[in-house]
Amino acid sequence: MCKSSTSNSHHAKAGNVLNASLLLASLLYIAVAIHFTQPGTSGVLDNDWKEDGFCIHNKEVPYWSSFDTCLYVDVFFSAVLGILYWKWMELPGMKASSDTVPMVIMSTLGHGIAHGVEAVKFRDGRYEKEKALEDVEETPSFFFLVLFCAFFWFPLLKASMHNINSFKVAMIAVAVSWGPSFLGGLKKEIGFPYVQTVINFAFHFSQLALSSKEKQQREYMMRPVVSLIPFLVSCNEALFCSSYFKSAGGHVLYDASIIISHIVFYVDCYRVSSTKLLGTKQKIM
């Protein structure tokens, strides 16, 4: 966390409440998703969202489906965050927050590439073929799971659990990669809620596990504040896909909300650091 931030017990209290509340809300989200995607159940979740597990806009338009635009947006905002990182990483008080940025960028690009793969399936017809065979049990290959663990889960989890050592994060990545296969696999419409719940649980649990001194910092409060953005967007996607979410762009709004929330946090950290640095210079003068 930024050493330039002031310590305050209110930051710890607010951070504890926000992290605990969002952790519980994430568990409620996955419970609702599992229940209302069961055969014979209806209501709460939008039917268009249930059809794919995502809210997909422009499915029939080559290179402009929601999965295509997710890739474009993830690459663009990763570049924006990379530029900010290059400019600010050596500034006083920015080292700790800057240390997490490379993994955030890597996880965002990996996320975008995963959507890009699905976009290719739209264009060559595999997506609909796989959807037609979704009731046929198919276990992912070992090679696929290794790649998925290394280039999707590990970067996402490391970006979410920056205070946990890499070996432990790798073990968690292995567990969440192979876990669904041991349980018989995940239904297509549960894939996105599963990923989101694992990431949210990892992030908020690791934040709550910080020391009392670390929780005194302003950033402990701000991290869950900005994480509200993607959580609320994901709820809107599942509940209001056909109402307005799809026409507004679909799932790309969720992908954008993730990286934008990181940028908002990083900019806020820079603002606080530069304000304190300016105040110190004025006192010296």
ROMILO-324841 format. One line per field, with one value per residue (C-alpha): x, y, z; residue number from 1. Coordinates in steps of 0.02 Angstrom, whole numbers. Layout:
BEGIN
east = [X,...];
north = [Y,...];
up = [Z,...];
nuro = [NUM,...];
//
This chain:
BEGIN
east = [0,55,168,109,-65,-115,-159,-334,-439,-590,-505,-492,-673,-741,-627,-680,-865,-845,-736,-847,-1005,-939,-875,-1048,-1131,-1020,-1072,-1254,-1227,-1160,-1298,-1432,-1346,-1338,-1518,-1600,-1505,-1574,-1697,-1875,-1831,-1873,-1866,-1734,-1599,-1624,-1664,-1545,-1405,-1450,-1439,-1251,-1194,-1147,-1242,-1181,-1209,-1184,-1163,-1186,-1073,-895,-762,-891,-972,-958,-814,-720,-745,-691,-523,-508,-556,-442,-293,-332,-353,-205,-103,-174,-130,42,76,25,135,284,260,224,311,467,376,386,247,193,304,184,33,141,206,33,10,111,7,-154,-105,-56,-219,-321,-234,-258,-442,-458,-370,-490,-635,-545,-540,-728,-750,-656,-778,-921,-843,-803,-965,-889,-979,-1152,-1093,-1023,-1181,-1286,-1179,-1173,-1266,-1131,-1004,-831,-680,-552,-383,-238,-141,-288,-304,-118,-126,-286,-208,-46,-110,-286,-308,-136,-125,-304,-278,-106,-178,-319,-208,-55,-11,-3,158,160,176,15,-73,-13,-85,-252,-246,-221,-367,-490,-432,-454,-592,-740,-677,-674,-851,-915,-887,-980,-1133,-1096,-1204,-1112,-938,-938,-1016,-889,-741,-808,-847,-675,-588,-700,-681,-492,-477,-590,-531,-348,-389,-473,-319,-204,-122,-205,-68,-99,-285,-253,-202,-325,-297,-373,-537,-518,-483,-657,-737,-675,-712,-895,-893,-869,-979,-1127,-1099,-1101,-1266,-1341,-1280,-1364,-1526,-1555,-1470,-1619,-1686,-1539,-1371,-1355,-1397,-1270,-1130,-1157,-1016,-886,-955,-903,-728,-707,-767,-630,-481,-559,-581,-393,-354,-467,-377,-205,-251,-320,-160,-59,-170,-147,40,69,-38,64,227,175,129,299,389,287,333,517,505];
north = [0,179,236,413,373,428,295,299,176,227,154,-14,-14,39,-84,-227,-192,-172,-326,-436,-372,-401,-573,-623,-540,-642,-803,-751,-712,-887,-967,-873,-917,-1102,-1109,-1013,-1105,-1272,-1356,-1302,-1143,-970,-790,-673,-709,-640,-776,-704,-711,-889,-945,-916,-873,-702,-555,-559,-414,-426,-615,-626,-478,-533,-450,-349,-473,-437,-562,-470,-302,-376,-414,-239,-154,-262,-225,-38,-9,-122,-3,146,68,22,203,263,129,183,365,337,177,266,409,421,326,232,77,-39,1,-5,-178,-252,-168,-289,-438,-339,-302,-483,-549,-423,-472,-657,-623,-531,-670,-797,-694,-680,-869,-876,-741,-849,-990,-875,-847,-1028,-1099,-1198,-1096,-1152,-1331,-1339,-1260,-1393,-1526,-1442,-1585,-1708,-1730,-1684,-1676,-1542,-1610,-1605,-1489,-1368,-1363,-1330,-1183,-1119,-1129,-1043,-906,-873,-923,-887,-707,-670,-740,-660,-491,-517,-586,-474,-500,-691,-776,-846,-1030,-1024,-931,-1064,-1202,-1112,-1090,-1277,-1314,-1198,-1258,-1444,-1432,-1419,-1569,-1677,-1621,-1668,-1501,-1336,-1293,-1160,-1030,-1056,-1029,-840,-836,-968,-865,-706,-787,-867,-702,-601,-726,-732,-543,-499,-644,-597,-416,-464,-568,-414,-356,-223,-100,-127,-104,69,130,222,97,-43,52,106,-65,-136,31,19,-168,-122,-65,-236,-324,-208,-219,-410,-406,-293,-409,-561,-472,-349,-421,-408,-250,-137,-219,-310,-157,-55,-173,-330,-418,-292,-175,-299,-322,-134,-112,-227,-138,34,-2,-39,122,221,147,182,362,388,321,440,586,551,523,680,786,733,756,932,971,910,1021,1173,1144,1135,1299];
up = [0,-27,112,81,145,318,446,517,616,513,359,446,503,334,244,357,327,139,117,225,141,-35,10,72,-78,-195,-110,-124,-309,-349,-245,-343,-508,-466,-406,-548,-685,-628,-748,-714,-620,-683,-627,-556,-688,-863,-991,-1121,-993,-945,-1126,-1135,-960,-1031,-1103,-1282,-1402,-1591,-1587,-1776,-1820,-1863,-1754,-1657,-1538,-1352,-1344,-1482,-1399,-1231,-1310,-1384,-1221,-1114,-1227,-1235,-1049,-1009,-1117,-1022,-855,-923,-971,-798,-721,-827,-773,-588,-531,-467,-380,-189,-104,-261,-253,-159,-266,-423,-380,-415,-584,-695,-636,-658,-837,-869,-797,-898,-1060,-1019,-986,-1151,-1248,-1173,-1240,-1406,-1419,-1393,-1526,-1652,-1612,-1661,-1831,-1872,-1803,-1660,-1528,-1584,-1611,-1435,-1368,-1455,-1370,-1200,-1117,-1173,-1034,-1097,-983,-1031,-1082,-960,-1078,-1087,-897,-877,-996,-917,-744,-795,-908,-842,-661,-590,-655,-602,-427,-405,-454,-327,-188,-204,-20,-36,-94,-270,-219,-118,-259,-382,-272,-265,-455,-476,-360,-447,-620,-585,-453,-573,-673,-517,-478,-651,-736,-737,-838,-969,-882,-717,-789,-772,-597,-543,-603,-527,-360,-345,-385,-269,-127,-149,-153,-6,103,75,115,278,322,318,478,586,537,351,378,449,276,165,23,128,118,-63,-139,-96,-141,-320,-327,-305,-487,-571,-443,-476,-664,-655,-560,-692,-828,-751,-704,-847,-1000,-1118,-1037,-1079,-1043,-1209,-1313,-1213,-1264,-1163,-1072,-1130,-997,-864,-933,-945,-766,-699,-774,-751,-565,-554,-646,-529,-378,-452,-495,-321,-245,-354,-304,-118,-137,-239,-122,29,-65,-114,66,126,-1,52,235,189,92];
nuro = [1,2,3,4,5,6,7,8,9,10,11,12,13,14,15,16,17,18,19,20,21,22,23,24,25,26,27,28,29,30,31,32,33,34,35,36,37,38,39,40,41,42,43,44,45,46,47,48,49,50,51,52,53,54,55,56,57,58,59,60,61,62,63,64,65,66,67,68,69,70,71,72,73,74,75,76,77,78,79,80,81,82,83,84,85,86,87,88,89,90,91,92,93,94,95,96,97,98,99,100,101,102,103,104,105,106,107,108,109,110,111,112,113,114,115,116,117,118,119,120,121,122,123,124,125,126,127,128,129,130,131,132,133,134,135,136,137,138,139,140,141,142,143,144,145,146,147,148,149,150,151,152,153,154,155,156,157,158,159,160,161,162,163,164,165,166,167,168,169,170,171,172,173,174,175,176,177,178,179,180,181,182,183,184,185,186,187,188,189,190,191,192,193,194,195,196,197,198,199,200,201,202,203,204,205,206,207,208,209,210,211,212,213,214,215,216,217,218,219,220,221,222,223,224,225,226,227,228,229,230,231,232,233,234,235,236,237,238,239,240,241,242,243,244,245,246,247,248,249,250,251,252,253,254,255,256,257,258,259,260,261,262,263,264,265,266,267,268,269,270,271,272,273,274,275,276,277,278,279,280,281,282,283,284,285];
//
